[in-house]
Amino acid sequence: MQDMTLPTLHNRRILIVEDEYLIAADLADLLAEHGAIVIGPASNVREALALVEHEGATIEGAVLDVNLRGERSFPIAERLLALGVRPVFTTGYSDPGDSLHAELPRLTKPIDSTRLLLLLRGALPRRRG
């Protein structure tokens, strides 16, 4: 049941990029429970970039694991930023080793779901109308 004190993601199209299956499934469930339309999850950079290419401008938000089995998700973030999408990073490391994207929201695992929802909602573009 959705907690009404948390921000809604009603019909917002959110990309999930996470290489750990259970974490990806939990994220997808959490976002769907709060009204999001989940894109993915993708488990590596290649899959994620293909989804970004396919979904393009319909993506409104993203949750990106920084480290995808040794690959960094920064190329995905760059592509999303070019589309006007501000991703939220997740990481299992205290120092993700990237100063270029330091201004983007970032959560350390284990992920606090309330904080994720708030950061994600804050990163979404405003809808007109």
Protein Blocks (a to p, Z undefined) as FASTA:
>chain_A
ZZfkbccfehiacddddfbfklmmmmmmmmmmnopacehjdfbfklmmmmmmmnmmmpmb
dcddfbgghiafklmmmmmmmnopacddddfbfblopaklmmpccddddddfklmmmmmm
mmpccdeZZ
